[in-house]
Amino acid sequence: MLKKIPHTYVIVFSIIVIAAVLTWIIPPGKYVEETVVVDGTEHSSMVFYYADQLPEGYSLDSEVQSWQVFSALFKGFVRQANIIVFILMIGGAFWIMNQSKAIDVGIMSFLKRARLLENNSFMKKLGVDNIIIVMVMLLFSVFGAIFGMSEETIAFVIILIPLAISMGYDSITGVCMVYIGAHLGFAGAILNPFTIGIAQGLAGIPLFSGIEYRLFAWLVINAVGIAFVLRYVNRIRKRPESSMMYEEDSYWRSRENSDADNVEYHTPRMAWVVYGLVILVLGIFSLSHPVSTLTIGASSFTFSILPPATVLFAIAGFITLKRSVHFFILLLLAYTILFLIVGVMGYSWYVMEIATLFMAMGIAAGMAMNRHANDIANSFLDGVKDIMSAAVIVGLAGGIIVVLEDGGIIDSILYGLSRSLGQFGSVASVGVMYVIQTIVNIIIPSGSAKAAITMPIMAPFSDLIGISRQATVMAFQFGDGFTNMITPTSGVLIAVLGVARIPYHKWVRWVSPLIIILIILGFLLLIPTVTMELSGF
């Protein structure tokens, strides 16, 4: 008889306890930024000190008592408060929209049109479903590679899982289309300013240099990752019950509107009022922001996007309302996604602005359906209750980092790993750097934070052992990207799994082979950076 798998909450709490035990074993320490003068030029470097050796003016309170393991749970919720609130607002907003059945209507309409492509012999041979999955994954991969899409994937998971279920797949497929796609791009990091931009800046090399080889690496990573996913989904398509999520996905199958064709198509008068209000709001934004500057990597593009988008909404809104309020609500969703992209790339939006945007979409959808304010509020609360478990697990996972930080051992772990770099050959040295960055990423999933800590150490060290700083940045890039898809310290991963209702242990079992393949692929892609003459290296 198989032993019962622990609950996800139990697994996370166990990791918190293990982290606390490590704080009693590993000596606490801290990296301190120091400035030295060489040939009349000031240079900054990160120097490690154990707690009892810290220079004057620095201190490290690293005592972790047993009761603080439990207080870490509280601190974890405080630390991850923005993502927790983001999840709750997104869940409530989408529940309001789900009540309209607009997404069901949209999915069924999309699938019907997609199936028409099967009349084409070439498309039928390729597989329409395969084309859809590849295109969606590549779209999110581009987002991940260019502006580091991560937290934003939480909102899209709610949309893509019902689509995957409707196509005959499972919730893992839906997560792959969004989360895996975005993180394949995140690992490729063609122009990601939050990882490559910061790392290259700290390494003292031209911003986004070496893009030619990174573009090649992005293509290879996506080819391997997408092939892995297609192999899986084709197996699930033939035997849906072979999915490890088949029983859990009964939740999503029960929400699937099998009689979407029988939906009563209509347009309440209130929908026209919402149409007018949205045009008014868009008009105000167009006047205040007639031109927008979108930043993609090191490049910026300034052009007028909001005024044309407003005119297009006015036309499309009129057409959709003439057809049915359901299609108008889908238009609201499409514009929400458009403004999310513009906001992130042009106005540095983060989870607060994105959550606000989706909240406004949910309320507008409820009003368009002519629902009473109390009904909208109750639907929002129902959505919050439905997604509460996802928010709770994010808070619990935050406690892991709290314990490691309060114990003062994150820098100590990094220091111990960096000392393992000895007099190896160039291939072995860059491989060890890669391993160190991969291990550190499990502890510090934030790419920006890890770049700030590791690059001032790794970049000068690479000069000493004869490795280009660009190769060191690539080792950071791959080490930062792949394990994001499995580490329990990633609030985004835990949130995505919570929203998708995929137990963490099942996700680990599914994704581990892919992670192993990608880690090996990352090492193989690093070899040319130290053995070949590459542009920017």
N, C-alpha and C positions, 0 to 999 in steps of 0.2 A: 504494500500500500504506500503510495507516494506521500511524502511529508508535505503538509500544507505550506504554500508559499506565504511568507510574511506580507502583511499589508504594506503598501507604499509608505505610509506614515511611520510604520515600525522600522522600515529600512532606513529612512532619512534620520530618524532619531538615533538609530544604531551608529550611523556615520558620525553624528554629532558627538556621541560618547567616545568613539574611536579618536576623533579629533581632539577631544579633551584629554584623553590618555596620552596622546602625542605631546601635548603641551607640558606634561610632567616628565617626559623623556628627553625631548629635544631642547637644548639650551636656547633661550630667547635671544634675539639680536635685531639689529636695525641697520639699514643702509643710510649713510649720511652723505649729502652732497658737499664736496670740498673743492675749492678752487686752488689750482697751482699755477705758477708762472714759469713758462718754458720759453727761453729766448725772447723774453719781453712780452710774450702773449699769454693771456690767461686761458686756462683750460679747466673745465669742470669735470669732475669724475665722481662716481659713487663708490664710497669706501664702506666696508662692512665692519661693524663692531658688535661684540657680544654685549649684553646688557650691562655687565659690570665694568666694561671698558669704554663706554660711551664718552665722547668729549664733553667738556663743560657746556651746559646749556641744553643738553639733550637728556631725555629720560625715557624710560620704557616701563610702564606698569603692566607686567606680564603674568600676574598671579591669576590663575583660574581655579576656583574652588569647586567642589562637587555640586553645590547648589547653583553655581553659575551655568551649569549645563542646562538647567531648566530656565534660567533667566535669558539664556541665548535664544530660546524660542520666542520670547517677547521681543528681544532686540532684532531677531530675524524678521519679524513682522514689520517693525519700524523701518528697518533697512530696505525692505522690499515694498514699502507702502505704495510707491508710485505704480509699480506693476500690479499689485493687488487691486488697487482702486481701478486701474485700467481694465483689468480682467472683468471686474464686477460691472463696470459701466458698459463695456462691450457686450457682455452677456445679456444684460438687461435690454440694451438697445436692439440687439438681434432678436430677442424673444418677441419684442413688439412687432418687428418686421415679420417674423415667422407667423404671427397671428393673421397676417394679411394673405398668406399663402402665395405671396409674390415670388419668393425664391423657388418654391415648388413649380410654379407655372414657368418661370424662367428656365429652370433645369430641364423640364420636360420639353419645352420648345427648342432648347439648344440641342438636346439629344435627338429629337426628331429631325432637325436640319442636318445634324452630323451624320445620322444614319443614311441620309440621301446621298452622301458622298460614296457610300458603298456601291452605288450603281456604277461608279467609275472603276474599271477593272484594276487600274494601277493603285488607286486609293484602297481598294478592297484587299489587294495583295499586301500592302504595307500595314493595313489595319487602322481604321479610323480612330479607335480608342488609343492606339499607340501614338498616333500623330498628336492627339489632344494632350496626352500626358507629357510627351516630349516638349511640345510648344509651351505648356504651362510651366514646366520645370525650368526651361531655358529662360522664360520671362523672369521668374523669380531669381534665377541664378544671376542674370544681368543686374537686377536690383541689388543683390548681395555683393556683387563684384564692384559695383560703381559707388553706391553710397552706404554699403554695409547694412542692408536690411536685416533686422533681427527681431526686435520687439514687435515690429509691425506684422510679423507672420502670425501672431496670436489671433488677430482679427480675421485674417484670411482663412485660417484653418476651419472656422465655423462655416464658411461658404463652400470650401472645396471638399470637405468630408461628405456632406449630402450629395454632392455631384459624383464623387467616387462610388458611394453606395448605390446611387441610381444607375451607374454604369455597370454594376454587378461586381464591384470590388469591395474593399474593406476600409476601415478607418486608417489603417497604416498607409494605404495608397494615398488617401487624402493628405495625410501629414507629409508623405514623400513629395507630393506635387508642390507643396508650399515650403515646408520647413527644410527638408533635405535639399530641394532645389536652391533655396536661398543660401544655405550653408555650403553647398558646393561652390557657389559663386563667392561666398565669403572667404573660403579657403583659397580660391583662385586670386581674389583681391586685385583685380586689374588696376582700379583707380580708387580703392577704398581709402578715404581720408582718415578714418578712425584707426586703421591698422597700418597699412603701408605708408600713408602720409606721415603719421607720427613717428613710426620706426625709422624711415629714411631721414626725417628731419633730425632725430636724435643721433643717427649714425653719421650725420654730416655729409650725406651724398645728395645729389640733385633730386628734387621731389618728382616722384613717379618715373624716375629713370629705370631702364631695364624693362620697359613695358612690353617690348617685343617678345621676350622669353616668357614673361608672366602671362601674356595672352595665349601663347602656345600651351603653357601649363594649365591655364583655365580650360582650354578646349579639351585637353587630355583628361583632366579631372572630371569634367562634365560627361565626356563620352563613357568613361568607366562607371561613374555613378548612375547615370541614366540607364545604361545597359543592365546594371544590377537590378534597378527598380523594374525595368520592363520584363526581365526574366521572372521576377517575382509575381508581377501583376498578371502575366499570361498564365501562370500556374493557378492563381486564385480565380481567374476568369473561367478556367475549365472546371475547377472544383472549389467553389466558394467555401465549403465546409472545412477545407484544409487550412484555412486561415486560423492562426492562433487567437485571433480576435473575433471569431465567428459568433461565439455566445455573447460576448460583451456588446457586439455590434447590433444586437437585437434592439438596443436603445435607439440607434440611428435608423434601423429599418422600420421601427414602429413610428418614427417621426416622418418617414417618407410618405408623401401624399400620392398614393397609388391612383387616386381618382382625380388627379389634377385636371384632366380633360373635362370634368364635370363642374369645375369652378364656375360660379356665376360671374360673368364678365359685366362690369358696370362701372360707372363713374359718378360718385356722389358729388353734390355741389361743393362740399367742403374741400374736395380735391382741387377744384379750380381756385379756391381761396388760397390753399397751400401753394399752388402753382404761382399765383401772383406774389405771395410773400417771398418765395424763394427768388423769383426774378428781382424783386426789390432789393433783397440782401445781396444778391450777386451784382446788381447794378451799383450798389454802394461800394462794394469791394473793387469793382472795375474802375470806379472813379478815383478811389484812394490808391489803387495800385494799377495804373494803366499799363505799366511794363513790369516784368518780373525778371530777375536774374537767377537762372538755375545753374548751380555749380555741379559739375561732373568731374570728379578728380581735381586736376589742376586747371581745368578749363571752365570758363564761365560763359554762358550764353544769355544775352539780354534781348528779350522780345516781348511783344504784347500777347499774353495768353488769356488773361481773365476776361477782357471785353469780348473777344471772339467766342470764348466758351459760354459767356452769358447769352449771346445771340443764338448760339447753337442750342442751348438749353431751352430758350423760348420757343424755338421751332420744334425741337424734338419733344418737349413737354406737351405742346398742343397736339401733336400727332399721337403720342401715347395715350393722352387722356381721352382722345376721340375713340381709341380702341378699348381701353380699360384702365382703371386705376392701378391694377397689378403691374402693368408695364411702366406706368409712371413711377411707381415705387422702385422698380428695377433701374429706372433712369436716375433716381435719387441715389441709389447704391453706386451706380457707375460714376456719378459725379463726386460722391464721397471718396471713392478710390482715386479719382483724378486729382482732387484737392489734397488728398493725403500725399501723393507723389510730389505735387507742386510745393506743398508746405514743407516736406522733408528736404527737398533739394534746393528750394529757393528761400525758405524762411526759417530754417533750422528747427522745424517742429520736432517735438518729442512726444512721449506718451500722454502728457496732459492735453496738448492740442489735438492729438489724434483721438483720444477718448471723447473730448468735447465734440469733435466733428461727428463721430458715430452716434453720440447721444442726441445731437440735433437731428441726425438722419432718422433715428428711431422715433422721436417725437413727431417729426414731419410725416413719417409713414403712418403712424397711428391717427393723426389728424386727417390725413388724406382718406383714410378708411371711414371717416365720420364717427370715430369712436369717442366716447365720453372721456373727460380728463381722468376720472376715477378708474376707468377701465385701462387706460394707458398706464397709470401708476401701478395698478395691480399686475399688469403684464410685465412691467419692468421688475417688480419685486419677484415675480415668478422666475424670470430669467436670472436674477441674482441668486436665488435659491438653487437653481439648477446648476449654476457654475461655481457655487461656493466652494466645493471640494478642491477645485483647481486653484482658487485663491489661497486656500489654507495651506496647500502643499508648497506653494511658492514661499510663503512666510516661514514654514518649517525649514525648507532648504536654505534660506538665508541665514539660519542659525549656524550652519556649518562654517561659513566664512567668519561669522562673528567670533566663534570660539578660536579659530586659527589666528585672527587678528588680535583678540584680547590676550591670547597666549603668547603673542609676539614671536611666533615661529615661522611665519610665511617667509620673511627675509632670511631666516636661518636655513630653511629648506633650500631656498634659491642659492644661497652661498655654498652650501654643501654640494649641491649639484654642479655648480660652476667649477668647483675645485677638481672635479673628476676629469676635466679637460687637461690632458697631459700632452706629451710629445708624440702625437699620433700623425699619420699621414693626412693629407688634405681631405681625402674622402672620408676617412674615419673621424677626423675632427669635426667636419660639418655635420656628419651623422650624429656625433655625440651632442652637438649644439641642438640639433633637431630633436633628439630624445629629451634633452633638458627642457626645451620649450614645450614639448608635448606634455611632459609631466607637470610642469608649472601651470599649464593651462587647465589642468584638472583642479588645481587649487585656486587659481585666479582666472576665471573665465573671461574677464573683461580684457579685450585686446588692447585698448588704450592704456589701461593700468599696467598690464604686463609689459607693453612696449616701454613705458616710462621707467619701469624697474630694471628690465633686462638689457635693453639696448645700450645704455651707458656703460654696462659691464662687458657685454659681448662684442661690441664694435671695436673698442681698443684692443681687446684680447685677440680678435681676428687678425689685426695688424701684426701682432707678435708671432702668430703661427703661420702667417703667409696666406691667409684666406681673404678674398675680397669682402668688403663690408656689404656689398650687394648680396653675396651668397649668404652672409649672416642674416640679412633681412629676409631672404627667402626661407631660411630655416625657421625664423620666427613666424613668418606668414603661414607655413604649412603646420607648424606646431600649434599655432593659435587656432587654426581652422577646423581640423578634423574632429578632435575630441570634444568640441562644443556640442556635438550631436549625441554624446553619451554621458558627459560628466553630470553628476547630481548637483553640483554647485552652480549650474547654469539656471538662473531663474526663468529664462525664456523657455528652455527645454522643458522644465518641470511644468510651466504654465501651459505650453502646447499640449503636453501629454495629459494634463488635467482637463483641458478643454475637450480633447479628443477622447477622453475616458479610456486611455491606454495605460494599464499598470506599468510602472517603471521597470519591473523585472522582465515583463514580456517585451518591452521595447529594447532592453539591453540584449535579450536573446536574439531579437530580430536584427538589430543594427550592428552587433559585434562583428559579424563577417565582413560587412561593408567597411567598418572602421579599420579593421586589420588590412583589408585590400588597399584602402586609401593611404594608410600610414606607410605601407610598403611602397606604394606608388609615389608618395611624397619623397621618400629617400631616393628612389630612382631618378626623379626629376631634379634632385639636388646635385647628383653626380656631375652633370654637364656644367654646372655653375663653377666647379673647381677644376674641371679637366678640359674645358673647351673655351675658346675665345668668343664670348658672347657680347653683344652690344649692351653697354651700360655696366658690364662686370669687369 
